[in-house]
Structures are given as structure tokens and as C-alpha cells.
Amino acid sequence: MSGSSATRQLDAIDLRILRALSRDGRLSNSQLAEKVGLSPSPCWQRTRRLEAEGVIKGYSALLDQSRLGAAETVIIEITLERHDDKVLEEFGRAMAAIPEVQEVWLTTGEYDYLLKVAVSGTRGYEEFLRRKLYRVPGIRNARSIFTLRCLKERGSILPLLAEAD
């Protein structure tokens, strides 16, 4: 595994565990062990080590946002008025507190941040802007892009790593 945060090289068995869990995070340890060709105890130890090292950051359910009343995804490009630590920290805290904001990316280039926001149509987006985003201090400019549909969601980095199995 390359990169500054890597503590050790992942072996073929680690990669098989990661592939299996990225496809189905609800596998029991015995199911996972069977899929990767280990007995349950060493599989459990390896999985716990991958969690402790931060390679596995957690487990979650993928929710269908349209069934939860927020069918539209909007990408928002944000430019801040200033870039001092206080403004950046306040903006980060504000974004973390807004449930519609699904992701926030600090970027290079013309805009400072990209937001991924889930809303219920244009009216829901207008309400989000007026009642939430425009009340966040320090924003100079916000440009919106409504998405049409998602072609790929939650891809895996594993294909970028050497195929080990």
C-alpha cells in the first residue's frame, strides 16, 4: 500500500478481506473466513487489525435518499470570503451540523469547497439555501449544479491496488 499514511504493506489475504467486506459489509466472520480461505480465528484477527490500523474506517448502510424524501442531489461550489483558520473552522463546523450536506471537500482551483447536498426538488433546495446555507458566515459565492443521475456510487480503490487473489 503506498502513501504517507500506510503503516505496512497489505498482503493478498488482507486484500481479499477488504474486497469481500467492500462488497458486503454484513458478512459474518465465518462467512468472510470461508470467502477468503482462512479459518475464523485468523480472519477475525486480521479484520480487527485492519480496523485498528484505520484501513477499515467503519461499516454503514447505503440509504436510498429518494425514499427518504430527498431525491435530488446538488453539487455546490463554495468560495469563502477569507481563508484564515477561524473562518475555515467555523465553515467546517457549520457544514457538519447541516443534515442535507452529505459530503464536503476542500479543493484547489477556483472554488474552495465542493458540497454534495440531498434535497427534495427545487423548492427543497431553495429552502436549504435560505434557511441554512446563506446563514453560514464567511461564504462569498455559491454556485449550484443539479445532478441528473448517479452513474457510479461508492466505488472501491481496491482495483487500483495490485490484484492479489
C-alpha positions as CSV (number, residue, x, y, z in Angstrom):
1,M,0.0,0.0,0.0
2,S,1.6,3.3,-1.0
3,G,1.1,6.7,0.6
4,S,2.2,8.5,3.6
5,S,-0.5,7.1,5.9
6,A,0.4,3.5,5.2
7,T,1.9,1.7,8.2
8,R,2.6,-1.6,6.4
9,Q,2.1,-3.4,3.1
10,L,-1.2,-5.2,2.7
11,D,-0.8,-8.8,1.6
12,A,-3.0,-10.9,-0.6
13,I,-5.2,-12.1,2.2
14,D,-5.7,-8.6,3.5
15,L,-6.8,-7.5,0.1
16,R,-9.2,-10.5,-0.2
17,I,-10.8,-9.5,3.1
18,L,-11.1,-5.9,2.0
19,R,-12.7,-6.9,-1.3
20,A,-15.2,-9.2,0.4
21,L,-16.2,-6.6,3.0
22,S,-16.4,-3.8,0.4
23,R,-18.9,-5.9,-1.5
24,D,-20.9,-7.0,1.6
25,G,-20.1,-5.4,5.0
26,R,-22.7,-7.5,6.7
27,L,-20.7,-10.8,6.2
28,S,-20.3,-12.7,9.5
29,N,-16.8,-13.6,10.4
30,S,-17.3,-17.3,9.5
31,Q,-18.8,-16.3,6.1
32,L,-15.8,-13.9,5.5
33,A,-13.3,-16.5,6.5
34,E,-14.8,-19.0,4.1
35,K,-14.7,-16.5,1.2
36,V,-11.1,-15.6,1.8
37,G,-9.8,-19.1,2.6
38,L,-9.0,-18.7,6.3
39,S,-10.2,-20.3,9.4
40,P,-12.4,-17.9,11.5
41,S,-9.9,-17.0,14.2
42,P,-7.1,-15.7,11.9
43,C,-9.7,-14.0,9.8
44,W,-11.2,-12.2,12.9
45,Q,-7.6,-11.2,14.0
46,R,-6.8,-9.8,10.5
47,T,-10.1,-7.9,10.3
48,R,-9.6,-6.4,13.7
49,R,-6.0,-5.4,12.8
50,L,-7.3,-3.7,9.6
51,E,-9.8,-1.8,11.7
52,A,-7.2,-0.8,14.3
53,E,-4.8,0.4,11.6
54,G,-7.6,2.5,10.1
55,V,-7.7,0.7,6.8
56,I,-11.3,-0.2,7.6
57,K,-12.8,3.1,8.8
58,G,-16.2,1.7,9.7
59,Y,-19.3,0.0,8.4
60,S,-22.5,1.6,7.2
61,A,-25.8,1.0,5.4
62,L,-26.3,2.6,2.0
63,L,-29.6,4.5,2.1
64,D,-31.9,5.4,-0.8
65,Q,-32.2,9.1,-0.4
66,S,-35.2,9.4,-2.7
67,R,-37.2,7.0,-0.5
68,L,-36.3,9.3,2.4
69,G,-37.7,12.4,0.7
70,A,-34.6,13.9,-0.7
71,A,-34.5,12.6,-4.3
72,E,-32.2,15.3,-5.8
73,T,-28.5,15.7,-5.4
74,V,-26.9,19.1,-5.8
75,I,-23.2,19.8,-6.1
76,I,-22.4,23.3,-4.7
77,E,-19.2,25.1,-5.4
78,I,-18.3,27.4,-2.5
79,T,-15.9,30.3,-2.3
80,L,-15.2,31.8,1.1
81,E,-14.5,35.5,1.8
82,R,-11.4,34.8,3.8
83,H,-9.1,31.8,4.4
84,D,-8.0,32.2,8.0
85,D,-8.2,29.4,10.4
86,K,-11.2,30.8,12.2
87,V,-13.3,31.1,9.0
88,L,-12.3,27.6,7.9
89,E,-13.1,26.0,11.3
90,E,-16.5,27.8,11.5
91,F,-17.4,26.7,8.0
92,G,-16.4,23.1,8.7
93,R,-18.5,23.0,11.9
94,A,-21.5,24.6,10.2
95,M,-21.4,22.1,7.3
96,A,-21.1,19.2,9.8
97,A,-24.3,20.4,11.5
98,I,-26.5,20.5,8.4
99,P,-28.1,17.1,7.7
100,E,-28.7,17.8,4.0
101,V,-24.9,18.2,3.5
102,Q,-23.7,14.7,2.7
103,E,-20.1,15.4,1.8
104,V,-17.7,18.4,2.0
105,W,-14.5,18.5,0.0
106,L,-11.8,21.2,0.5
107,T,-10.4,21.7,-3.1
108,T,-7.9,23.5,-5.1
109,G,-8.8,25.8,-8.0
110,E,-11.4,28.4,-8.5
111,Y,-13.6,27.2,-5.6
112,D,-12.6,26.5,-2.0
113,Y,-15.1,23.7,-1.3
114,L,-17.4,21.3,-3.1
115,L,-20.6,20.2,-1.2
116,K,-22.8,17.3,-2.0
117,V,-26.3,18.0,-0.8
118,A,-29.5,16.0,-0.8
119,V,-32.7,17.9,-1.2
120,S,-36.4,17.5,-2.2
121,G,-36.6,19.3,-5.5
122,T,-36.1,22.9,-6.3
123,R,-38.3,24.1,-3.5
124,G,-36.4,22.0,-1.0
125,Y,-33.2,23.4,-2.4
126,E,-34.4,27.0,-2.1
127,E,-35.4,26.3,1.5
128,F,-31.9,24.8,2.1
129,L,-30.3,27.9,0.7
130,R,-32.4,30.4,2.5
131,R,-32.7,28.7,5.9
132,K,-29.3,27.1,6.1
133,L,-26.5,27.8,3.6
134,Y,-27.0,31.5,3.3
135,R,-26.9,31.9,7.1
136,V,-23.4,30.5,7.3
137,P,-21.0,33.4,7.8
138,G,-18.0,33.7,5.5
139,I,-19.4,32.5,2.2
140,R,-18.7,34.9,-0.7
141,N,-20.1,32.8,-3.5
142,A,-22.1,29.6,-4.0
143,R,-22.7,28.0,-7.5
144,S,-25.1,25.1,-7.8
145,I,-25.2,22.1,-10.1
146,F,-28.2,19.8,-10.1
147,T,-27.2,16.2,-10.9
148,L,-29.3,14.2,-13.3
149,R,-28.4,10.7,-12.1
150,C,-25.5,8.9,-10.4
151,L,-23.6,6.6,-12.7
152,K,-21.2,5.2,-10.0
153,E,-21.6,5.5,-6.3
154,R,-19.2,4.3,-3.6
155,G,-16.6,2.8,-5.8
156,S,-13.7,0.9,-4.4
157,I,-10.0,1.8,-4.5
158,L,-9.1,-1.9,-4.5
159,P,-8.9,-2.2,-8.3
160,L,-6.0,0.4,-8.1
161,L,-4.1,-1.9,-5.8
162,A,-2.3,-4.9,-7.3
163,E,-4.6,-7.8,-7.8
164,A,-3.6,-10.3,-5.2
165,D,-6.1,-13.1,-5.4
